[in-house]
Amino acid sequence: ADSTYMPLQAKGAVFSAEIVPEGRAPTGWADMRAAYDALDDETRLRVEGMSAYHSLFYSQDRAGYMPSKQNESGGYDQYGYHDMEPSLRPLVKVHPET
């Protein structure tokens, strides 16, 4: 889901296309439910209780992008860049049936 790197995670995500090029677009989409279902039982049990830190700083730095504007306290004001510790999230999160 979007915003896993924020202190308060979004409940859902929306995927939409504002501009759709003709032909095959270089868009990536991963079906995480299908990926999880494809895991063998041993791997599922191993990852079930794991957690991971989610940091926009880490992923954006790896992509070669870091915000350039710092605020007075040396932090960043852009969305997703906060001065708190990285958010610890469960590696496997099951959406409750509604």
C-alpha positions in Angstrom: 0.0 0.0 0.0 1.0 3.6 -0.4 2.6 5.6 2.4 4.0 2.6 4.3 7.0 4.9 5.1 4.8 7.5 6.9 4.2 7.3 10.7 0.5 6.7 10.1 0.0 4.3 7.2 -2.8 4.7 4.7 -5.6 2.2 4.8 -5.5 1.6 1.1 -4.1 2.7 -2.3 -5.5 3.8 -5.6 -3.8 3.1 -8.9 -4.9 5.4 -11.7 -3.6 6.6 -15.0 -3.7 10.3 -15.7 -2.0 10.0 -19.1 -2.1 6.8 -21.0 0.4 6.4 -23.9 -0.6 4.4 -26.9 0.7 0.8 -27.1 2.5 -0.9 -24.3 3.4 1.5 -21.5 6.4 0.8 -19.2 4.2 0.4 -16.1 4.9 -2.1 -13.4 2.4 -3.7 -11.2 3.0 -6.5 -8.7 0.2 -8.8 -7.4 1.5 -9.3 -3.9 -1.4 -11.6 -3.0 -0.4 -13.9 -5.9 3.3 -13.7 -4.9 2.5 -14.6 -1.3 0.2 -17.5 -2.4 3.1 -18.8 -4.6 5.4 -19.2 -1.5 6.0 -22.6 -0.1 4.7 -23.3 3.4 8.1 -23.2 5.0 8.8 -19.7 3.6 5.3 -18.4 4.6 5.9 -19.6 8.2 9.3 -17.9 8.2 8.2 -14.5 7.0 4.9 -14.4 8.9 6.3 -12.9 12.0 8.9 -10.7 10.4 8.9 -6.9 10.3 10.7 -4.4 8.1 11.6 -0.7 8.4 10.1 1.4 5.6 12.0 4.5 4.7 11.4 6.9 1.8 14.9 8.2 2.4 16.4 4.8 1.6 14.4 4.0 -1.5 14.7 7.5 -3.0 18.4 7.7 -2.3 18.9 4.4 -4.1 17.0 5.8 -7.1 19.3 8.9 -7.0 16.7 11.4 -5.7 16.8 13.2 -2.4 14.9 16.4 -1.6 17.1 19.5 -1.7 15.1 21.9 0.5 15.7 21.6 4.2 13.7 23.4 6.8 15.1 25.4 9.7 15.6 22.4 11.9 17.6 20.6 9.1 14.7 18.2 8.2 12.6 18.1 5.1 9.1 19.4 4.6 8.2 17.4 1.4 5.6 14.7 1.8 7.0 11.4 3.0 10.2 12.9 4.4 9.9 13.3 8.1 12.3 13.5 11.0 11.0 10.5 12.9 12.5 7.0 13.0 11.7 4.8 10.0 8.3 3.0 10.4 8.4 -0.6 11.4 5.8 -2.6 9.5 4.9 -6.3 9.4 6.4 -8.0 6.4 3.1 -9.8 5.8 -0.1 -7.8 6.4 -3.4 -9.5 5.8 -6.4 -7.3 4.9 -9.4 -8.3 7.0 -12.4 -9.5 4.9 -15.1 -6.9 4.8 
